[in-house]
Amino acid sequence: MATMNEEARNMQAWGKRLVLATAVAVAVSGFGIPVANKSAHAVSVVNDSFDGYAAEWASIDYDSASFGTGLAQFKAMKTDERLYLYVEGSGLDAGNNIFYIDSDNNPETGVAVSAWSNAGGIDYKIVNDQVFRYENADWVQAGTAELAASATGIEVFADLAALGATAAARVKVGYALAENDFLPKVGGKLLTVDAANPGAGVQSLSITTDGSVVDWVNISPSYVTKDGKSQMYTARDSQNLYVMLKGFLPDVWTDLFLDTDHDALTGCTAFIWPDLGAEYLIEGPDLFKSKGRVVYEWDALGQKVEYSITKNNGPDNETIMEYRIPLSEIGITAETKIRLGFASMYGDGFINKLALPDETDALFTLYDMPAAPLVLDGNGEDWSNIGFVTGDGASQTPVELRAVQDHKKLYMMIETSEPSLNTVYYIDSDNNGATGLSNAGWSNSGIDYKVERDKLYKYTGTGADSTWEPVGDVYAGFNADSMEVSLNLSQIGKTEPGAMKIGYIGNGSLYLPAASEEMLTSSKIVQRSTIPNAYYPDERYEALYNPLIGWAPLAVGGPYPQPHKLAYIYVTWKELEPLRDQFAWEAFEQKYKFQYWADRGVKLIVRIVMDYPLASAHRDIPDWLYTEIDGDGTEYNDGSQAGFSPNYSNPKLIEEHARLIGALAARYDDDSRVAYIALGSVGQWGEWHTGAIADPFPPTSITDQYVQHYIDSFNHKLIGIRKPFEIAKNNRLGLFNDMMGTKAGTDEWLDWIQNGNGSPASAMPDFWKTNYSGGEFSYGAPQTHLADNAILETLRQIKASHNSWIGPATAAWLATGTPQQGNIDLAMKTMGYRFVLESASHEPTAKAGNSISVAMQWKNRGIAPIYYAYPLELSLLDSNGEVAASTRANADLRTWLPGKTSLTSQLAIPTTLKAGTYRLAVAILDPDTGLPAVDLAISGRNSDGRYVLDTIDIAAAEVPSTGSPGNNTGTPSTPQPSEKPDSNESEGNTGSPSTEPDIKLSDVPSTHWAASLIRQATKLGIVDGFPDGTFKPGRKVSRSEFTAMLVRGLKLEDASVSLSFKDKADIPGWSLPYLEQAVQAGILAGYPDGTIRALREVTRTDAVVMLVRALKLELKPNATLPFKDAKDIPNWAKPYMAAAFEAGIIEGDPAGNFNPMGIATRAEAVKMILAALQK
């Protein structure tokens, strides 16, 4: 980053340069830079849904500044001697034109011009009709060019010699009108210009495919690699296309791609050039035609190409390849443009490759000169259908800066057709031009902060001591037609909304508002609904590394530089079961480091593979299985990849596979170390294709059987598959895409999802709402897909795919702290769920023994839900930060899709809680450990992972008039342990009844679902009402309360044991005898840490376990539970649940769920106990 003084000087210089540009713009019709403050909507309208996303701005009133342009098209053409340039539009002026030229196609030479993403090596510029060369950090006169202007066009012809260009070199060009209007568009790429076809108009060229260069001596190379070692020559006559490649040319996987319709959106998109849409592929003499817009699928047309190859084994290892391709075989005429590129893979698969043109460059285009010479007249009529073109022939969409505030945030958006990373937003937060950075292009600027990408900086110091200090992250969203930024007002030193000034510079060139104008004043405010007693946490914007999402590198490796919470396992059948029925589980877990990753909070994704290609011959199914199927399959070795592809239709293979998956599920379906199952098994790498193997891929009647094995065996783990099929749709499977980063590959995958994979019935557009979307970066190259020139496309793919994770080809193995780290973080911020608590409101005071209602507004800023049932906890923290009371909210986070969710939860306050001021906290817990596990995107994180909100003043409880407490007598809950309770106790909290005298129950009308049960229970003395005449049927119960109810109902004998638990002092005195009786009867036991936790709330699961023990029912370890949410039941508790269900003690709700981790209420406790007593 430039120093502050450099930045100030640069911005000041831009302001001076653009004064003339602005004056010209105002004077000419159709070209201007207006600043507008919109007033389309009334500011007083309340809008609670606005979050700053692009589609939402139409619903609000905002401040804005916009820039329009009259430029329509820019065309260029090159011969061996001259460069021809033409610009079309309105408002053009013969005296305000600059053409920038990279004459050697080398970004390492010349000077960078920030308007375009690939303009790092500008060597020449033509200012009107004067040519300048960049030399010794300055522009020097280098000659003249010819210029002609009309009302709608500017035409310039220049000799290549005056531009330092050769006939062979391609050049890149860009155009600027008055230094503030550009073609190609700001943020786009310079227009690449290749030389015209040397054989234009010739009936037949004298070129033979004999491996000799003699007949090419009068033809200049079309492309030369940067190291000069390899060249590509092209020519075309009326019948044939000729191509010669000369130099260092590895002869493994040599591919010549032809784009015959000059359209990157049709044909095959190769992974090398971003602009390729190839209709044809040539490998030696063989011609192939693309099957459509897919990554790499071709129809063989036969040996239609005349081809020769000559190798020279000398020190240069030079190879010559020649091709003669009949135009009739590729369906074109002599006048049609052809784009082409050559690629050769060698060594380590896709990592080592030679590409002509270079993979970062545009394809070479072969085209003919017009039959008649171009006339220098400023008119574009003679440019029809020739040369290279940018622009769509119409005026470009205006670029607009928008700004608005609410009570907490500043929102900014750029509406543009060319989103870019090279953007800076400037903020004068105190609306004072006398403070901060001044003279920065805008006449009234006093800049205090700036945002670059997703980072906020503060301007500090003065003069030579000034600098930009990092403040933190902000939200930055990049879309196809817009860019969004939002940040907290507190980050820019403000406590409430108010007037401030905003400015924007895109790619160092495009100013909004225009340079020399005033900065945009932001004063419009989005009004929000008033929420009494609401607390609004500050949103946080840094990357979060949460469970079940993010990078998923190979588990066999590590540790990795980048943080991650997932790891990926490819495991072959041969590894798992080297001998039939002898599974090597321990060796498997050791190799893939199960315990190592578990200790670091990393969960695993497991994929079974039967064919994993390697460099040498091998098999990935066990030897015993190979014998069982009589070697039924295909051995393959193409010189780069080798292996054995079994015949997936073999009945014995299918039978044994069912047994394998059953064994895998028996071991890992309930193992919390495993997060997801990637349904592999079929195809190379388990990717559901067989590559170049001749045997056809099996039909769905076969592959569905492999899928069914997983569905039948795994009841709790989420399963995903490579492609959508009807069986996947019907069983709500997840999906993963192994071509992430490659546009055509991902777009094809997205098309399958939307429209079906071979059949509309297999479309799964909403699969991500209930199961994961995963994938890995294509060709093992995350660094390529996260580079500056690719990251916006990668972010588009992640959002369109609703990815929760990417692996095993992933960013986790990339070094930290590199310039690419910002892009890595942007991708990480985009994946999966991202929970923001926007507000929490409650009464400021409460009384012990009562409940307090907490109304919360949550937002999932991510692109997917969390896919497992992680509980949401509310708690009160005492002055030492210890949990004094807690409850689990009745919320299923799996249903929290992107967007807002409103939730109200009751937090029961123990009767014994001491009076004082407590802090309200919120946390999302690990379902296995009960400890905080998910980082929220808000401020206030406590050291234990809970998020502290505001305070609640608690008054002492009222003493009941008679008997034992009828309300919740629990005291402070303690954090749940990392270990499960021992075999005689269940997890969680349980509750107790009141022992108050029988009274009228005013809150249990006859219409209440449990009215008759409650009356029965009170008559039996199991439970009573409260002194105020209520029963409080919805109040949650603690372990001691539930135990008391159950003991009363069972009429157990007095206990002869005395409790010795560490927390015995926390047991309410009235409930101690009941707990002693329950312990003696084997109904209740302590935790491994020696505690009883009598005051914890009881989950529905825990209540069932105690009832089953009380009735001494036979456990059902292998039974299948009918509840839809059975996967949420802890594994240790399932035999108890099955026994209770079979005995008729429990049943599901109308939706078929049991809600096993929900907290039992007094009414529910009564129902379960009475049902048990009737058995």
N, C-alpha and C positions, 0 to 999 in steps of 0.2 A: 504494500500500500504506500502511495506517495506520502511524503511528510506533509504536515498541515500547511506549511508555507507554500509547498509545491501545489497542493490542492487549491489553496486560495488563489494562487497566481493563475493556475490553469482555468479555474472557473471565471476569474476576472477577465482573462484573455478571451474566453468564449463569449462573454458578455459584450466585449468591445467588437469582436468580429461580427456578431449577429445583430448589431444595431442597424446596419445597412440592410441586412436580410429582412428584418422586421418591417423597416420602412417600405421596402419593395413589396413585401407581402400585402401590406395594407393597401397599397396603391393599385394592385393588379386584381382584377376580378377572378374569382375562383381559387385564390390562394390566400390563406390568412391564418392567423393564430389567435382566435378570439378567446377571451377569458369570460366564462359564464358562471353565474351563481344561480342554480336551478331553484325553482319554487313551484314544482309541479304538485306537491303534496303539502297538506297542512301540517305544521310542526307539532301541533297539539295532539295529533292522533296518537294513541298509545299503541305501541308495537312491541310485543314481547317475544316475537319469533325471530327478529333480525339478529343475525350472527356475523354479518360482514361477508357472507358468501355472495358470489357474483349475481346469482339469480334473485337475490333478495333486495337488491338496491332499488328496483322498480317500485317497491312498496313504501319507500321513505322519501323524505326531502333531504337533499344533500347539497354541499358546495362543490363546484366543479370548474375545471379549466380544460379546454379541448384544443386540438390542433387538427386542421384539415389540410388536404393536399389535392392538387389537380393533376399530379403525375399519373400517367396511365401505363405506359410501356417503355421498356429499355431494351434495345436490340443491338447485337454485336455480331460481327463476322470477321474472319481472318483468312488471308491468303498467305502465300510464301513471302509476300512483299509488304502488304499493307494491313492495317487494322481499321475496320469500319464501325462507326458507332452512331446510333440513332435513338433519340428520346422523344416520346410523344406525350402530350398533355396540354393542359390549359395554363395560362399564366406564365409561360416560358419567356425568358429574356436572354437575348444574345450576349448580354454583359455579365451574367451571374451564373456561369456554368463551370463545374469542375468535374472532370473525369479522372478517377483514381485508377492506377494500373499496376498490377503485380506482373511485371513483364517476364520474370523467370520462374514463376510458379513456385516460389521458395519463401516460406514465411520467416526464414531466418535472416533474410536480407531486407534492406529498406526500413521503412518506419511503419508503426502500427497506426491504423485509423480505426477508432473505436466504434464507428457506426455499424460495422458488419462483423460477424463472429469469426470470419476467417481472413480478415484484412490485416494480418500481422506483418506483412512484408511488402508494403507499397513502395515501388521503385520510382514511378513517374506519376506526374499528374499533368493533365491538360487543362489550363485555365482559359476558357474561351478558345482562342486559337494559338495560345502560347504553351510550349512544352517545357516542363521543369523536371529535373532529375534530383532525387534525394541523395545528397553527398555531404559527408562530414557534418551530419546533424543539421543540415540546412538544405533549402531548395535553391537550385541554381538553374539558370536558363540553359536549355538544351536544344532549342530549335522551335519550329513552328508546325502547325497543323492547318488543315483547311476546315473552315466552318461555314455553314449556311443555316439560316434560321427562317422559320415561317411562324404563323400564328399558333400552330399546333405542333411544331417539331423543331428539334435541334439536330443537325447532322454534322459529324466530324469525321474526317479521313486523316490518318496519320501513317507515315512510313514506319515499318518495324525498326529500321536502322536508327531512327530518331528516338525510339523507345527502348533501345538496347535489347530488343527481342529478336529471336531467331525464327526461321521458318518452322523448325521442329518443335519449339517450346510452345506449350499452351500458355495462355495469359488469363488473368482474372481482372475484371473491370467492375467499377461501381460509379454511380453518378450522384452528384450533390447539387441541388439548386439553392443558391444563396446560403450554403453551409447549414441549412436547417430543414431540408426536404430531400429525401433520398430514394433511390432505386438501385439495387434491391432494397426492400424495406429495412428500416433500422432493426438490427438484431438478426437479420437474415444473412445469407452468404453471398459473396461476390458472384457475379455471373462468370462462369468458366467458358472460355472460347478456345476451340480447337481449330486447326487449319482445315480448309475445305479440301474435298477429295481431289487428289492430283490426277485422277483418271476421268474427271467429269467430261462428258461429251465424247469420250473415246469408245468406239465400237468394241475393241478388243485390246487388252493390254498384253504385252509380251512377257508374261510371268509364268514360269513353270514351277511346280512344286517338286523341286529336286534337291532341296537342302543347300542350295547355293545362293549367295547374296548378290551375284553378278547382275541379275535382272532387276534389282532394287536400288542400284547405285544412283539413279536420278530421282529417287523419291526420298523425301526427308522423313525421319522417324516421326510417328504420331505421338509417341510418349517415351520419355526416358526416365528411368528411376533416379531418385535423388543421388544415389551413389554412382550413377553413370554406368553400372555394370550390365543393365538389361534394357532392351529397347523393344518397342512394338511399332510395326509398320502396317499401314492399312492402305488399301486402294480399291477402287471399284470401277468396272466398266459396265456396259449395258447388260452383261449376262452374269457376271460373277463378282463375288466379294473375295478379296485376297487379304490374308493376314500373315505376317511373318513376325516371329518372336526370336530374339537373338540375345545371347548372353548367359548369365547364370540362371539356368532354368531346371530346377529339380523335376524329374519326370514321374513323380508319384502323384496321382490324383490331379492330372492336368486338365483344367476345365476352361473352355472358352464360352462365355455367356453372350447371347445376342438379344438385345431389346429392340425388336423390329417395329413396335408401334410408338416408341418414344414416350412411354407412359409407365411411370414407376408404380402405378397402382394396379397393373395387370401383370400376369405371368408370375414366375417364381421370383421371390425376393431372396437373394443370397445374403449370407451373414456378413459379407465383406464390405460391400458398398451400400450406403443407406438409400441411394436413389435408383437401385436396380429393380426392374420388373421384367425379367427375362422370359421371352417366349420360347427360346431355343437354347440348347446346351450342346456343345461339341466336345467329345472326348476321343482324341485321335481321329479316325475316319468315321466314327459313329455319331449320328445326329439324333437328338432327343427333343421332343416337344413338351412344354410344360402342361401339366394337367389342369392348371388353373392357378389361382392366387394362393399357393401353398408354399411351404418352405422348400421342400426338395422331393417332389414326385413328378416323374417324367414318363412319357410314352416313347418307346424306342421306335425310330423310323428306319433304322438300318444304316448301312455304310454308304452314306450319300455324299461324303466329303472326301476330296482328294487331299491326302495328308502325307507329309514326310518329316522325318526327324533325323538330324545328324549330330552326333556327339563328338566333341574334341576333348580328349583326355589330357590336354596340356595344362599348364599352370593356371589358366583362367577358367578351366572347366567349362568352356563355352559350348552351348547347345543351340542349334537352329531348328525351329519348328515352322513349317509352312502349311497353310491351309488354302484350298480353293473351294469356295462354297457357292454352288449354283443359286442364283437369286430365286429361281423358280421353286427350289426346295424349301425356302424359308418364306415364301409367299409375299415377296416385295418387288417393287420396280426399281429402276436405277435412280429415280429421283427421291426415294424415301430415305429419311434420316435413319441411321442405324447407330444405336449405342452399344458399345461392347467393352468387355473386360476379361482379362485372363487371370486365373488363380491356380496356384500349385501348392498342395499341402505336403509336408514332409516331416520326418522326425516324429516329434511328440504330437501326433494328431493335428488338431486345429491350432495349436499354439504357434508352430513354425509354418509360415506361409509366405509365398511371394505373390504380390498382386500388382498388375499393371492395368490401369492406373493404381497408385497407392491406395490402400483401404480408407484413408482419411480424405481422399480426393474424389472428384466426380468421375463418372464413367467417361470414356472417350466417345465422342460423337463424330461419325463420318457423314458428311453432307455435301451437296453439290453447290457450286456457285450459281447465281442466276445466269440464264442464257445471255441476257443483255447486261452490260456494265451498269453499276449503280451510278445515279446522277446526283451530284452534290447540290441539292436545292432545298433541303429542310423539309422535304415531303416524303412520307413513308410508303407511297403507293408501290414503289419498286422493291420494297422489302417484304412483300407478301411471301409467306411460307419458306423463308430462308433464315439462316443464321440462328443465333441463340436469343431467347426472349425471357424477360422477367416482367411481371406485372400481368394483370388479366385484361388489359385494354380499357378498363374503367377506372374512375377515380378511386383511390384507396380509402378504406374505412378510417374515419377520424380516430385519433388516439385521445382518450379522455382520462383526466385525473379526477377522482372523486374523494371526498372526505366528509366524515360525520363523527359525532361523539355521542356517547350515552353517559350515564352516571359513573361508569367505571373505566371505559375504554375509548381509544381513538381508533377509528376504522379508516383505511385508505384502500382504494382500488384503482387499477389502471385497466381500462378497456382498450384492447389492442389485438390485432391479428397476428402479432409477432412477439409472444412472450419471451422474456430473456432473463438470464441470471444476472446480467450486467446492468443492474438497476440500483439507483440510490434515491431514497426519500429523505428530504431535509425538513426539519421541524423547528420552527421558532416558537418554543413552548411558552415563553413569557410574553409573546407578542410585542417584543421590544427590539427595534432595529439597532439600538445602541449597545446591546449585549450580544455575545456570541460571535460567530463568524460573519463578517460583512463583506461587501463587494464581491459577492459570489454569483454574479450573473443576474440576480434580481435586485431591483433598485432599492427595495425596502428590507433587505434580508438582515436578520440578526440570528443566525442559525445556532441552536443550542444542541440539537441531537440529529443523528442521521441513522437510517436503516439501510444496511447492505445485505441483500438476500434475506436471511432470517436473524440477523444480528443487529442489536441496538448499540450505538456509540454516543458518548457525551463529549462535547467540545469543552476542553478545559485549558486554562492558561491564556496567555496573550503573546503576540509577537513570536519571537523565536522559540519561546517556551511552550507554545500551544501544541496540543495533541488531541487525538480522539481516544478516549478511554472506553474500553468495553463495559457495557452495562448488563447485558444478558440477551437471551433469545426473545424473539417475538414470533407470532404466528405468521407464516408466509405460505400462501397457496398459489399454485401455478396451474392454469387451465389453458385450453386451446385458444380462448379469446379474451383472457383476462388474467390479472395477477392481483392477489388479495394480501393485505397486511393488516393485522390488528395488534394492539399492545395496550397494556394497562396505563392509565393516566399516571398512576403512582411511579411508573418507570421513568417518566419524563418530568418528575417533580411536581405533579399537580394532584390536588386532593379532590377537585371537582371539575366538571367541564367548564370551558370558557374559551374565549377567542384566542386562536393561535394561527400561525401562518405555516403553509405547507408548500413544498416545491418538489419536483421530480426531475431526474435526469436519467434518460435511458441510453445505454450503450455510449455514454460520454458525449452524446450528440443531441439527443432530442430533449429539449427543455419544456416542461409544463409547470407553470405558465411559461410563455416564451421568454427567452433571455432579454433583458432590459425592461421587461414588464415587472409589475409587483408580484410577490408571492401570493398564492391563493389564501384568502382568509377563511379559516374553518370556524364557523360559529353555530352551524345547524346541529341540533341535538335530537336524538331519538328518545322519545319519552317512554318510560317503562311503567308498568303497574306498580302502585305503592303497596308494599308488603309490610304490615306492622311487625315490629320486633325482628326484622330480618338481618341476617349476617351474610355478607357477600365476600367470600374468599377471593383473593387475587388468583387469576389463572396463571399457570406456569407453562412455559413453551419449550423447554429443553427436551431432548430425546429421553424417553423412558424405556427401561429394559424390564418388561413385565412378563409374568408367566404366560406360556402358551403362544407367544408371538415373537416376531423378529427374526434374526439370523439363526440358521440351523446348520452349522458346519458338521463335518464328519466326526462322529463320536470316537472313532479310532485314533484321531489326532488330538491336538490341543496340548497345552492351553493356547488360545487364540488371542490376537491383539485386541479385537473389538469385543465389547461385552455382548453376551447372548444368554438366552434362557432356554434354548432348545439345542439339541444335537441330533444328528441324523445317522441312522444305521442302515447300510446295505449288508444283508447277510445272505449267504447262499445256503441252499438246502444241504449241500455237502458239509458245510460247517456245523449246522445244527444237528444233523443226524448222520454221522459218518457210518454208523452201523444201524441196521433196522431196529427200531424200538429202543435205541440207546441214544438219547438226546444229550448233547454236550452243553447243558445249560450253564454250568459253572465256567467252562472255558469260554463260552459265548459272552457271558457277562463280564468276565475278566478282560477279554480282548477289547470289548467295546466300552469298558470303564464305567459300568453302571454305578458303582459306589462313588467313584471319583466325581461323576457328574451330579449324583444325588447330593453329595456333600456341598456342592456349589449352587444348589437350587436350580439345576438344569434338568429338564425332562427330555425324553427321547422320542424320536419318530422312527418307527421300524418298518423296513421294506424287505420282503422276501424276494430273492432273485434266483431264477433257474438258469439264466444265461447272461453272464457279465463279460463282455468282450475284453480281451487282453491282447498283448503283442504276440504271445505264443500260444500254441495249441493246449487246450485244457478242457475240462468239463466241470460244471457247477452243480450238477445233480450228483448224488452219491453213487459210488461205483456199484453198490448193491442194486440201486434203482436202475442204473443203466443196463444191468444184466436182466432185471425183471421185465424191462420193456424191450428187450432184445435189440438194444442199440437203435431204437426207432427215433430217428431225428437226422439232423444235417450237421456234419462237420464243416466248418468254413474257415478260410484264411485268405484274406485279400492282400496280404503284405503289410497291412497296417493293424488289422484287428482279426483276432482268431477266437474260436470257441466252438461250443456245441449247442445247437438249437433243437431241443426235443420236439417231437411231434405232439403238439398240445392236444390232439384228438385221441391220443392213445388212452384206451379205457383204464389200463392199469395205472398210468400216470395220474389220471383224474382221481381214481380211487385213493391212491397213496397221498395225493395232495390234500384231500379232505381230512385224512388222519393227521397230516403234518399241521394244518391250520388249527385243528381241534386241540392238538397238544400245545401249540403256541398260545392259544387263547386260555387254556387251562392254567398256564403259568403266568401270563401277563395281563389278562383281561382286568384283573383287580389290582394290578401292581401300579402304585401311584408314581413310580419312576418313569413309566411310559405315558406319553401324552397322546400320541396319535398313531394310527396304523395307516401306512401308505400301501394301498393294495397294488402290489407288484405282480410277482409270479409269472405273468405272461409277457413274452417278448424280451428283446435285449434290454438289459438294465431294469427289467420290469416296467418298461415304458409303453407296452402295448403296441409295439411294432417290431418287425423283424428285419429292418434295414434292407440290405442288398441281397439277403438270402432268397433263393429262387422259390422256395416253398411258399405258397400263399398263406397269408395270415388266417387263422381259424375263424369260422363264422361265430356269430353271437350265440348260436345254440350250444357251442362248445365253451366259449369264454364265459358265458353266464354261469356255467357250473363252477368255475373257479371263483367267481364273485360270490356265489351262494355259499361256498365253504366259509368265507369270512363272515357273511351275514349270519349264518347259523351259529357260528362259534363265538363271536364277539358280541356281548350284550351291553358292555359299558364303555368300551373305547370307541372313539369316533374313527370312522374308516373313510378314506378318500381314494379316488381312482383317477387315472390319467385323462380319460375322456368320458363325456356323458353317454350313457346308454339307458335304455328303458329300465333295466334292473337297478341301475344307480339312482335314477329318478324315483322309482317306486319305493326304494328303501332309504331315500334321503341321504345318500352318501355325499361326502365332500369331493372336491376335485383338485388336482394339482397340474400345473403347466410347466413342463421342462424346457420351455423356450422363452422364458422371461427375458426381456430386453430386446429380443428380435421382433420388430414390428409385425412382419407378416406372420410369423409363427404364433405370436400372441393374438393377433387379430383373427386368425383362423380358429384358435381355441375359443375366443370370445364368440365367434360366429356359431360354433358348435353349441355353446351354452344357450345362446339366444334362439337359434333356429333348429338345433338338433344335429347330431352326428350321424348323417346318413338317413335319418328319419325325424320328422318333426316331433314324433312322440317321445324322443329322447331329450328334447330341449329342457334345460334346467336353469332358467334365468334367475331364480331366487334361491338357489341351493345354498349360497353363502349365509343366508339368514338363520340356518339351523345347523350347518356343518362347515368345516374349514375350507378355505381356499388357500392352497399352497403353490409352490413351484420352485424352480431354481434358475439361475442365470444361464443362458444358453452358451454352449461351447466353452464352459468352464472359465468365463472371462468377466467376472463382476467388475473389474477395473474398467473395462471397456464400456459397460452399460451405466456406470456411475461417473463417467467423465463429463466434463462441462458440455461437450457437444451432444451428449446422449441423455443426460439426467432428466430433462423435461419429458422426453418420450418415455423413459422408464417410470417416472412418476405417474404419467397418464396410464400406463399399463397396470401399475399397482392399484390405482384407484378403480379403474374399469374392472379389474379382476377381483377386487375386494380381498386382496391378499392379507392373510394373517402372518404368514411366514415365508421365507425364501431360503432354500437350502437343498442339497449340500453345497452346490456351487454358489457361494454367498460372500458377502462383504466381511464376514467375521475374520477371515484370514488376512485382510488388508491392514497395513500398518496404521497406527493412530498418529494424529498430529500432522499428517501430510496435507497439502492443499486440497486433496479430495475429501477430507474429513467432513467438510460442510455438506457435500452431496450425500455422503454416507448417512449423516444425521437426518437430512431431509427425507431420505427414503425410509429410515427407521421411524421417524415421526409419523409417516403416512400409514404404515402398516397396522392392521389389527384394531383393537379397541383403544380408546383413550378417554378415561372418565374424568369429567369436570363437575364438581359440585358448585353450581352457580349461586345458590342461596339456601339458607336454612333459617327457618323462623320458628319461634316458640315463645311461650310466656317467660318473662324474665325471672319469675319466682315459682317455686313449687314446694310442696310439703312432703316430707318423708312418709312413705306408706301410700302415696298416690302415684299416678302416672303423669308424665308430661308428653304432650303431643308435639312432634317435630315434623314440620312440613318442609320438604326438600325439593328443589328443582335441580335435576341432574341433566348433564349433556354428555353424550358420547360423541366426541369430536373425531373419532376414528372412522374407519370404513367397514367395520365388522363388529359383531358382538363378542363377548367372551363365551366359549362354547361349553364350559363346565360350570356346575352350580357352586360358585364361590359365594359364601354368605356375606351380607352387609351387616356390619355391627355398629350400633350406637352405644356410647359409653360416657360415663362421668369420671373425670380424673380429679383426684384430690390434689392438695398443694404440693405433694411430692411426685406428682405425675403418675401415681399408681391408679389402677382401675378400681373405682369404688362401686360402680354398678354398670351393668351392660345388658344389652338385649340384641337379638338378631332380628333385623327387620324382615317383614314378610314380603320379600322382593326376590324375583327370579332374574338375576342379571343376564341370563342367557337371552332374555327377550328385549334387552336394551339395545336396539338397533341404532345406527347413526341418527342423531337428533336428540330431542329433549324428552325427558321422562319425569313426571311429577309423582312424588311418593310422600305419604304421611305415615309415620310410625310412632308407636307408643313406647316410651321408655319408662318401665316400672322402677320406682324409687324405693329401695328397701326401707322398711319401718325403722330399722336400727341405724340408718345412716345419720351420722352426726350433722347438726346444723352447720352451715358454712357456705362458702362460695366454691363452686366446682366448675370445671371447664368441660364443655361438651366436646366430644371427639367422635370421629367417624373413621371406619376402616373397612377394607375388604379382606376377608380372612381366607387362608388356605383351608380347604375343606378337610384335609387330612390332619393338619397340625393344630388348627384353630387359631393360628397366629396371623397377624397382619402380613399380607403377601403382595398386595398390588399397590404400586405407586400411583397416586392420583395426580392429575395435572393441576394442582392447586398449591398454594402456599400453606405453611403451618405444619409441616411434617415433624412429628415427634421422633425421638430416637428409637422408639419401639415400632415405628411404622404407622402409628395412628396419626390422624390429622386433627389438630386442635382448632376448634372453631371459637365460639364466644363463651360467656360464663352464664351460669344459672345459680341463683341464690336459693339454697335449700333450708327450709324451716324444719324444726323438730316435729316428729310425728305426734299425733294425738293418741293418748293411751286408750285402748278399747275399754268399754264399760265393764264387760265381764268376759271370763273365759280366755282362751288363747286367741291370738290375733286372727281376725277374719280376713285381713288383707295380706298382701305379700310381705312376709317377714324377712325376706332375704336381705343380707347385708352386702357390702361391696363384693362384686365378683372379681375373681382373680384371672389373669391371663390363662387361656387353655394351654395344656402341656403339649410338647412336641411328640410325646409318646401317647399311645392309646391307653385307656384304662385296662386293668388286668382282666383276666378271663371271667371274673365274677362281677364285672361292672361295665356299664355302658358309658359312652361319651356324653358330654353335655351337662345341662342343668335339669333338675327335676323340681317339682313343686309340692305344695301342701294345701290342705283345706283349712277352713276356719272351724273353730269349735264353739262359735257363739251360739246362744240359745236360738231355738227355732223362732223366726220372725217372718212377717210378711215380706215377700220379695217383690218390691215395686218395679224392678227392672227385668222381671221375667214374666211377660204376659203369656196368656195361654197360647198365643200364636208363635211363641219362640220355639225353635226346632227342638230344644232340649228341655222344655218346660216340664213335661211329665217325668223325665229322668231326674231332674233336679229335685222335684218334690219327693220322689221316691228316695233319693239319696239323703235328703234331710230327715225324712222319717226314720231311715235306718241308722241315723247318727253318723253317717260317713262324713258329712260336711254340713255346715250351717251358713246362714246369711250374716250380714254385717249389722252393727248397731243402728245404722241409718236406714235400715229396712231394705237394703239392696243385696243382691247376690254377686254382682259383677261377673257375669258368665264369661265375658271376653278377656278377663284378666289372666295374665300368664302366671303359671305356678312354678314354684321352686322345687328342688329335690326334697327338701324337708317337708314341704306341704303335700306333695304327691305321696310321699312315703306314709305320712300320717293318714291320709285318706285310705290308702290301700290297707294299712294295718288295721284301721277301724273296721273296714269292710270284711277283712279276713278273721277278725276277732282273735288275733294271735295271743299266745300266752305271754305273760310278763317275761322280760328278758333276765337272764342270769349273768349276762356279760356286761362289761363296762367298756365303753369306747376309749380308744387311745390314739385317735388320729391327731396329727399335728395341728390341725385347725379346729380342734374340738371346742375351743373358746368361742368360735364364731357360730356354733350351733345354738339357735334360740332355745332357751330353757324348756319351753312348753313342748318342743318337738323332740327333745333328747330321748325320752322313753320310746317313742315310735321308731326312731332310727336304730336304737339298741335292739328292739324286737325284730326289725327287718334284717339287720346284720346277722343276728342269731339264726333266723330262718333261711339265710342264704339268698335273700332277695336283693340285698344291697351290699356292696363291698367298696372299699376305698380304692384310690388310684395308686399307681406304682410309687408316687412320690410321698405316700403316707398321709394324704389328705382325703377328706370325705366330700368337701365342697357342697355343703348342705344348702347354701343359699343361691346356688346357680339355678337358672331356669332349666326346665326339663324339656328336651325335644320330644316330638312324637315317637321317634325311634326309641329313645331311652325309656319312655313310659311303657312301650310294648315289651321291651326286654324285661323290665321288672315284673310285668304281669305274667309273662311266660315262665319266669323263674318261680313266681308265687304259686302258679298252678302246676308246676313241675311237668309241663308239657314236653313231649318228645321233640327234639330239634329236627329240622328238615334241611340238612346241609346241601342237598342237591336239587331242591325244589325250585321251580321257576315262578317268580312273582308276576302277577298280572298287571301291576301298576305301570303306567307309561313312564313314570319317573323312578322306576326301580333302580336305575343306574346310580341314583343319588343316595341310595341306602348304603351305609358303610358295610364293607364286606363281612366284618366280624358279626354284624347284626342281622344279616340276611337269614340265617337259619332260624332265628327267633321270630322274625317277621313272617316267614313261611309257616311256622307252627301256629302263630296267632291268626293268620288268615285262614288256614285250614280249620281252626277251631271256631271261626266265626266271630272272633273278637274285634277284628278290624275290617274295614272296607275302604274302597277308594271314594273320591269325590265324584260328582257328576261328570267331570271331564276325564275320569280314569286315573287321576293322580292321587298319591298318598301324602305328599309334602313331608317326607321323612325328617327333614332337618328343621321344619317349622316348630315353633315353641308351642307346647300344649297349653290350652286355656283351661279355666276351671270347668267349663261346660264339657269340653272334650275329655278331660280327665274323668269326670263323672260317667260319661258314656262308656269309656273303655273299662272302667272298674266294674260297673254294673254288668257289662257284657261278660267280663271274666268271671264274676261271681255266679253267673247263671250256668257256667260250665260244670 
